[in-house]
């Protein structure tokens, strides 16, 4: 099934995304028409359980799906898969009837969800989240500003990280329908790369939802469980973009001559492309291994409990950081190969370099991931706080 699914994704990317780099780089209105085409092709939200009428792909298969989409356009790939963070949280931790309602609607309509976590002051330090909720007359009132949230404007629902006014130690995730009064889009960020996706600053002003929309349990553990899936797929975008850089370099080498001989036969060129191929292979292996570990946890008898206890997977953190660094190395090699042309807007390599940089920045920059690896997996358990 996965081979047939990948063929369908590859055909879709070729028909709807390839050779449209200039369009996706203009910061088009979101969602782009290709998102509706993805839904018509039966490929939107491909990771949702098959009982919802989707492709029902595993996260391991999703690594290759994202690679195929990112080969054509990384921004479109990002906006297409990022909902996996929110849908994973709902599947694992929300009331089953609530999860079925919202996930079923996403599958039916090809919709997306938004995650409101990042803030200007707190950044990646989720423990400093300033957005709050208070209980009043049977409702939760949310107030706060969220800095970077992708897909929010087009979302069906939002998952908001907030802390209780009544007890600052209580950190929670709250389900908020997008059309709830008090949800305000402050602006869409003008990103350097990944411009085919829409990322927003959002304000919550006395936004009222039923108290039942508060997910039970510690919100940080919910986010850690969901971030495993999204971080692995963010890492996988580096595979697709790196493959595209490799192929562009090979096309260039067939016509470019150096010292009177085709570049394709040059030993220095061959060594660089061999290095890129090594990066691609290791990135894919690490992403698929991390995804397989996540799939195993999800298929356990108690997936919510398993991932709630486990929290952040070491393999997911390693995939995210390695692919960010390896992908950037590929971008550097690739841009240097094209000389001055690689530093212009006239060649696709410029966009690919800008797109690749995001892997090492979003959902935890490299320093954040290093710290997580250190505090969760290096410090002996007895010495952890």
HUQUIPE-V686562 format. One line per field, one symbol per residue. phi: phi as a letter, one per 30 degrees, with the letter a starting at -180 (. if undefined). A space follows every 50 residues. Layout:
phi: ???
This chain:
phi: .ddddddddddddddccdibeddddchdecddeddddddddicdhddded ddicdiddddddedddedddedadddeeddcdddddddddedbdeedddd ddddddddcidbbcccbdbdddhddddcecdbbbcbhibcccblccdcbd iedcddbbccdacdddadddcbcbdbeeddejcbddacdcddbhddccbb cbccbhdcbdddddddjddddddddddedddddeeddddddddddedddd ddddcdcbhibeddcddddeddddddddedddedddddddddddeddddd dbddddddddiddeddddddddddddddddddeddddchdddccddcedd ddddddddedcdhjdedddedddddcbcdeedcdc
